């Protein structure tokens, strides 16, 4: 099923999916997965917040360090 954000470009979606089944992609994906599993915390800090909400939270936390 093509996601909504790629619905106008089915050829592009096919190329994306085809790339997932190449040996090079599988190797890169597994290497990145292993690296993420070794991390102590989450891979990113933004979560489900949009960029403005993330910025506000980051500034708020940073200011309280002083």
C-alpha positions, -999 to +999 in steps of 0.1 A: +000+000+000+014+034-010+014+059+019-006+091+014+026+113+012+037+093-019+003+087-035+010+110-064+043+093-072+038+055-074+070+050-095+090+067-067+074+044-041+083+013-062+119+024-063+119+030-025+105-005-019+128-021-044+158-005-026+147-022+007+154-056-009+190-049-020+219-065-002+236-031+003+205-017+021+201-048+042+237-046+054+234-008+061+201-013+079+215-041+101+246-021+110+225+009+120+202-013+140+231-028+159+245+007+167+210+018+179+207-012+202+240-003+219+228+032+228+220+039+264+190+062+257+167+069+228+181+075+193+165+110+193+149+134+217+122+151+197+096+123+201+062+132+187+066+169+192+068+192+161+099+212+156+085+244+174+074+223+204+108+206+205+126+239+203+105+254+231+111+224+254+149+224+246+152+261+254+131+257+286+154+228+298+185+246+288+176+278+307+170+259+339+205+246+338+217+280+349 
